[in-house]
Amino acid sequence: IVDSTALPEQVARDAVASAFQSAGQRCSALRLMCVQEDVADVMIEMVIGAMEEMKLGNPADLTVDIGPIIDEEARANIADYVAEARTAGRLIAEGTRQGDLADGSFVAPAIIRLKKVTDLKREIFGPVLHVVTWKGGELDALIADINASGFGLTLGVHTRIDSVAAYIAAHV
C-alpha cells in the first residue's frame, strides 16, 4: 500500500526489488501495488524507469537482476497472461528481453493495471506487478478489498505517517 506521503524513489526501489528480483518466484514477491491515485502517475513512472534498467540473464553474472523462470511451462503461462493483459489494454509497461537468453526460460518484467483488488484472481509466479489505485479517504475500502482477496502472505506499506502504517498493520 502506497499513500500520497511516500517517497517515489523508495517506492520504486522496493517495488522492483520485491516484484522482479528472483524473477518474481518468491512467495513473498510483490504481486499487487495499491497506490493512492493522487500520486499514482509519479509512482508508476518511477517504477517503470527502475524496471527498464533491470537486466535479464544468468544470475551467475553479477550484473543480472532477473534470472530465468523455473521451467518452460511456467514461462509460457506467464507470457500468455501478459499477452492477455496487453490485448485487454491493461499492460502499463513491459521490460525488454536483451542479452544472451538462449539458456533458460526468461520472462521480461511487466506491470499490469487492474481496476480493483478483486480483479486479481490468481497469483502469477513471475516478474509481473499488478497496480491498483485508490482514492484518499478510502483506505478502509481498500483494506476490506485486500482482506477479502484470499491472498496476503506479506504486506508492505509506504507512508511517512506512523499512525497510517500502524492502522494498516492492525487492520490488514
Phi, psi and chi 1 to 4 in degrees:
 res  aa     phi    psi   chi1   chi2   chi3   chi4
   1 ILE       -  127.3  -62.6  175.7      -      -
   2 VAL  -120.6  122.6  178.6      -      -      -
   3 ASP  -102.7 -179.7   78.1    2.6      -      -
   4 SER   -71.0  -10.7   61.9      -      -      -
   5 THR   -92.6   -6.6   69.0      -      -      -
   6 ALA   -66.5  151.0      -      -      -      -
   7 LEU   -87.8  119.7  -61.7  173.8      -      -
   8 PRO   -54.8  -39.3  -24.2   32.5      -      -
   9 GLU   -63.2  -40.4  -62.8   82.9    3.3      -
  10 GLN   -69.9  -39.7  -69.4  177.2  -13.6      -
  11 VAL   -60.9  -48.4  170.6      -      -      -
  12 ALA   -60.6  -47.0      -      -      -      -
  13 ARG   -58.7  -49.6  177.8 -161.3   63.9 -149.5
  14 ASP   -71.3  -37.7  -67.5  -11.4      -      -
  15 ALA   -64.7  -48.1      -      -      -      -
  16 VAL   -68.6  -36.3  -62.2      -      -      -
  17 ALA   -63.3  -45.4      -      -      -      -
  18 SER   -76.7  -40.4 -176.6      -      -      -
  19 ALA   -79.1  -35.6      -      -      -      -
  20 PHE  -112.8  -32.0  -55.3  133.8      -      -
  21 GLN   -66.3  155.9  -70.5  179.2  -11.6      -
  22 SER    61.7   20.8  -59.9      -      -      -
  23 ALA    53.2   25.4      -      -      -      -
  24 GLY    69.1   19.2      -      -      -      -
  25 GLN  -102.1   20.4  -65.8 -175.1  105.7      -
  26 ARG   -95.9  145.9  -68.5 -175.3  -33.8  -89.5
  27 CYS   -61.0  -28.1  -70.3      -      -      -
  28 SER   -94.9    9.9   60.8      -      -      -
  29 ALA   -64.3  146.0      -      -      -      -
  30 LEU   -67.8  121.9  176.5   61.2      -      -
  31 ARG  -109.6  -30.0  -51.4  -93.8 -176.3 -121.1
  32 LEU  -139.5  122.1  175.2   64.8      -      -
  33 MET  -111.6  120.6 -174.6  169.6   73.1      -
  34 CYS  -103.9  111.1  -55.5      -      -      -
  35 VAL  -113.7  131.8 -176.1      -      -      -
  36 GLN   -59.8  130.3 -170.4  170.8  -22.0      -
  37 GLU   -61.8  -25.9   68.6  179.5   17.1      -
  38 ASP   -58.0  -30.8  -51.6   40.9      -      -
  39 VAL  -120.6    7.4  -64.4      -      -      -
  40 ALA   -59.6  -44.5      -      -      -      -
  41 ASP   -60.3  -45.2  -69.9  -16.4      -      -
  42 VAL   -65.1  -45.3  169.9      -      -      -
  43 MET   -62.9  -46.9  -63.3  -65.7  178.2      -
  44 ILE   -64.4  -41.1  -66.4  167.0      -      -
  45 GLU   -59.5  -42.0 -177.5  178.5  -37.2      -
  46 MET   -65.4  -41.6  -68.1  -74.5  -67.9      -
  47 VAL   -64.9  -42.4  172.5      -      -      -
  48 ILE   -60.6  -45.7  -69.6  169.3      -      -
  49 GLY   -58.6  -43.8      -      -      -      -
  50 ALA   -67.5  -39.6      -      -      -      -
  51 MET   -63.2  -41.4  176.8 -168.3   76.3      -
  52 GLU   -64.8  -18.5  -71.2  174.8  -17.0      -
  53 GLU   -86.2   -8.7  -64.7  -61.7  -44.6      -
  54 MET   -77.0  145.1  -60.4 -174.0   89.7      -
  55 LYS  -113.3  132.5 -179.5  179.1  174.3 -174.7
  56 LEU   -89.2  151.8  -74.0  125.2      -      -
  57 GLY   154.4 -164.9      -      -      -      -
  58 ASN   -69.3  120.7 -176.0  -24.1      -      -
  59 PRO   -66.8   -8.2   14.0  -19.6      -      -
  60 ALA   -69.8  -20.8      -      -      -      -
  61 ASP   -84.0  117.5  176.5  -11.0      -      -
  62 LEU   -66.8  -10.6  -63.8  178.9      -      -
  63 THR   -87.2   -4.5   66.5      -      -      -
  64 VAL   -87.4  136.8  165.9      -      -      -
  65 ASP  -102.1  -33.0  -58.9  -64.9      -      -
  66 ILE  -128.4  119.2  -55.3  170.7      -      -
  67 GLY   -89.3 -168.7      -      -      -      -
  68 PRO   -78.2  161.3   29.1  -35.5      -      -
  69 ILE   -77.6  158.8  -61.7  -60.4      -      -
  70 ILE   -56.2  -38.0 -167.4  162.7      -      -
  71 ASP  -159.1  173.8   59.8   26.8      -      -
  72 GLU   -65.0  -36.3 -179.2   55.2   28.9      -
  73 GLU   -62.0  -44.6  179.5 -177.5   -2.4      -
  74 ALA   -64.3  -41.4      -      -      -      -
  75 ARG   -59.6  -45.5 -171.2 -146.3   57.1   78.6
  76 ALA   -64.1  -41.1      -      -      -      -
  77 ASN   -62.6  -43.4  -72.7  -24.3      -      -
  78 ILE   -67.1  -43.5  -63.8  165.1      -      -
  79 ALA   -60.4  -41.1      -      -      -      -
  80 ASP   -63.8  -42.2  -70.9  -13.0      -      -
  81 TYR   -62.1  -45.4 -179.5   80.0      -      -
  82 VAL   -65.0  -39.8  171.9      -      -      -
  83 ALA   -62.3  -40.2      -      -      -      -
  84 GLU   -61.8  -42.4  -71.8  172.9   18.5      -
  85 ALA   -65.3  -39.2      -      -      -      -
  86 ARG   -61.6  -47.8 -174.6 -177.9  -56.5  107.0
  87 THR   -61.4  -37.0  -60.3      -      -      -
  88 ALA   -80.5   -2.5      -      -      -      -
  89 GLY    76.7   20.5      -      -      -      -
  90 ARG  -101.2   -5.0  -63.4 -176.2  -63.2  112.0
  91 LEU   -77.2  115.5 -175.2   65.6      -      -
  92 ILE   -81.1  -46.5  -63.6  171.8      -      -
  93 ALA  -160.0  155.4      -      -      -      -
  94 GLU  -142.9  134.6 -172.9  171.9   15.9      -
  95 GLY   -70.0  174.5      -      -      -      -
  96 THR  -105.2  153.8   57.8      -      -      -
  97 ARG   -97.2  104.5  -67.2  176.6   46.1   89.3
  98 GLN  -126.0  163.5   73.7  -75.9    1.1      -
  99 GLY    83.1 -169.0      -      -      -      -
 100 ASP   -84.8   99.9 -179.5   15.6      -      -
 101 LEU  -115.3   21.3  -55.5  177.0      -      -
 102 ALA   -70.5  -28.4      -      -      -      -
 103 ASP  -107.5   77.0 -167.1   22.9      -      -
 104 GLY   151.0  166.6      -      -      -      -
 105 SER  -101.9   91.2  -59.0      -      -      -
 106 PHE   -98.9  142.0  -65.3   94.6      -      -
 107 VAL  -129.8  126.0  175.2      -      -      -
 108 ALA   -68.7  145.7      -      -      -      -
 109 PRO   -65.5  150.4   23.7  -31.6      -      -
 110 ALA  -141.4  149.5      -      -      -      -
 111 ILE  -122.4  126.5  -57.5  173.6      -      -
 112 ILE  -123.5  133.2  -64.1  171.8      -      -
 113 ARG   -87.8  137.0 -178.3  176.5  -53.1  -80.1
 114 LEU  -119.4  151.0  -59.8  176.9      -      -
 115 LYS   -76.2  -35.1  -71.2 -176.6 -178.9  176.6
 116 LYS  -150.5  161.2   55.0 -170.7 -174.8  -96.0
 117 VAL   -54.9  -40.8  170.3      -      -      -
 118 THR   -71.3   -6.2   53.7      -      -      -
 119 ASP   -72.2  -18.2  -71.5  -17.6      -      -
 120 LEU   -81.9  105.2 -173.1   57.4      -      -
 121 LYS   -94.2  -22.3  -56.8  -63.9 -175.9 -164.4
 122 ARG  -153.2  161.3   63.3 -175.1  175.4  105.9
 123 GLU   -82.6  141.0  -72.9 -168.5   89.8      -
 124 ILE  -111.5  112.0  -55.9  -59.6      -      -
 125 PHE   -88.0   74.9  -74.5   97.2      -      -
 126 GLY  -167.2 -177.5      -      -      -      -
 127 PRO   -78.5   65.8   29.9  -35.4      -      -
 128 VAL  -126.4  122.7  176.8      -      -      -
 129 LEU  -112.6  127.5  173.8   61.2      -      -
 130 HIS   -98.4  143.9  -60.7   86.4      -      -
 131 VAL  -126.2  132.0  176.2      -      -      -
 132 VAL  -126.1  141.4  169.9      -      -      -
 133 THR  -104.8  154.4   59.0      -      -      -
 134 TRP  -138.6  150.8   56.8  -79.2      -      -
 135 LYS   -85.2  140.2  -65.8 -179.4 -171.9  -62.5
 136 GLY   -55.2  139.6      -      -      -      -
 137 GLY    90.0   -7.2      -      -      -      -
 138 GLU  -117.0   30.9  -64.9 -175.9    1.9      -
 139 LEU   -61.6  -40.1 -178.9   59.0      -      -
 140 ASP   -62.2  -38.2  -73.5  -31.2      -      -
 141 ALA   -66.5  -40.6      -      -      -      -
 142 LEU   -61.7  -46.7  174.5   66.4      -      -
 143 ILE   -59.9  -42.2  -71.0  170.9      -      -
 144 ALA   -61.3  -42.3      -      -      -      -
 145 ASP   -63.8  -42.8  -73.7  -13.2      -      -
 146 ILE   -62.5  -46.1  -69.6  169.6      -      -
 147 ASN   -64.0  -29.6  -72.4  -20.7      -      -
 148 ALA   -86.1   -5.6      -      -      -      -
 149 SER   -72.4  -24.3   72.2      -      -      -
 150 GLY    86.1   -2.7      -      -      -      -
 151 PHE  -112.5  166.9  -58.9  106.0      -      -
 152 GLY   144.1   48.4      -      -      -      -
 153 LEU   -68.1  -41.9 -179.1   61.8      -      -
 154 THR  -136.4  161.6   58.6      -      -      -
 155 LEU  -144.2  138.1  173.8   73.7      -      -
 156 GLY  -119.5  148.7      -      -      -      -
 157 VAL  -130.3  129.3  177.3      -      -      -
 158 HIS  -115.5  107.1  -89.7  -87.8      -      -
 159 THR  -155.6  156.9 -178.3      -      -      -
 160 ARG  -105.6   11.8  -71.6 -171.1  -79.8  171.0
 161 ILE  -111.9  110.1  -57.1  171.2      -      -
 162 ASP   -56.4  -38.7  -70.2  -19.1      -      -
 163 SER   -67.1  -31.1   61.5      -      -      -
 164 VAL   -69.2  -45.4  170.3      -      -      -
 165 ALA   -60.9  -43.6      -      -      -      -
 166 ALA   -65.5  -39.0      -      -      -      -
 167 TYR   -63.4  -47.0 -177.4   84.8      -      -
 168 ILE   -61.7  -46.7  -67.5  169.1      -      -
 169 ALA   -60.2  -35.8      -      -      -      -
 170 ALA   -76.5  -22.0      -      -      -      -
 171 HIS  -110.4  -18.7  -67.5   89.7      -      -
 172 VAL   -88.1      -  171.6      -      -      -
